[in-house]
């Protein structure tokens, strides 16, 4: 009888904890995806790209494809 009560109490505590952690992880995942999208948008701005990513300095001269049309 006491074992059943202990098991039920443990189950309730575990479910409470897991629900809180699930909500926290969901918020963290959404924040991470939003941050990723924001960084990708910022990389599309050439003036900011030089400060964010250093790889462009090592790629050489950019090809101007606008004149090909």
C-alpha positions as CSV (number, residue, x, y, z in Angstrom):
1,X,0.0,0.0,0.0
2,X,2.8,2.5,1.0
3,X,4.7,1.4,-2.1
4,X,1.8,2.2,-4.4
5,X,1.5,5.7,-2.8
6,X,5.2,6.3,-3.2
7,X,5.1,5.1,-6.8
8,X,2.2,7.5,-7.5
9,X,3.9,10.4,-5.8
10,X,7.1,9.7,-7.8
11,X,5.2,9.5,-11.0
12,X,3.4,12.8,-10.3
13,X,6.7,14.5,-9.4
14,X,8.4,13.1,-12.5
15,X,5.5,14.2,-14.8
16,X,5.6,17.7,-13.3
17,X,9.3,18.0,-13.8
18,X,9.2,16.6,-17.3
19,X,6.5,19.0,-18.3
20,X,8.5,22.0,-17.1
21,X,11.6,20.8,-18.8
22,X,9.7,20.1,-22.0
23,X,8.3,23.7,-22.0
24,X,11.8,25.1,-21.3
25,X,13.4,23.0,-24.1
26,X,10.7,24.0,-26.6
27,X,11.3,27.7,-25.8
28,X,15.1,27.1,-26.2
29,X,14.6,25.4,-29.5
30,X,12.4,28.2,-30.8
31,X,14.9,30.8,-29.7
32,X,17.7,28.9,-31.3
33,X,15.8,28.6,-34.6
34,X,14.9,32.3,-34.5
35,X,18.5,33.2,-33.8
36,X,19.6,31.1,-36.8
37,X,17.2,32.8,-39.1
38,X,18.2,36.2,-37.9
39,X,21.9,35.4,-38.4
40,X,21.2,34.1,-41.9
41,X,19.3,37.3,-42.7
42,X,22.1,39.4,-41.4
43,X,24.6,37.5,-43.6
44,X,22.7,38.7,-46.6
45,X,23.8,42.3,-45.9
46,X,27.2,42.8,-47.4
47,X,28.2,45.6,-44.9
48,X,27.5,43.3,-41.9
49,X,28.8,40.2,-43.4
50,X,32.4,41.4,-43.1
51,X,31.9,41.7,-39.3
52,X,30.1,38.4,-38.9
53,X,32.0,36.0,-41.1
54,X,35.7,36.2,-41.9
55,X,35.6,33.6,-44.7
56,X,34.9,36.2,-47.4
57,X,38.3,37.7,-46.9
58,X,39.9,34.4,-47.9
59,X,37.7,33.7,-51.0
60,X,39.3,36.2,-53.4
61,X,37.6,38.5,-55.8
62,X,33.8,38.2,-56.1
63,X,32.4,37.5,-59.5
64,X,30.0,40.2,-60.8
65,X,27.2,38.2,-62.4
66,X,24.9,41.1,-62.9
67,X,26.7,42.1,-66.1
68,X,26.1,38.6,-67.7
69,X,22.4,39.1,-68.4
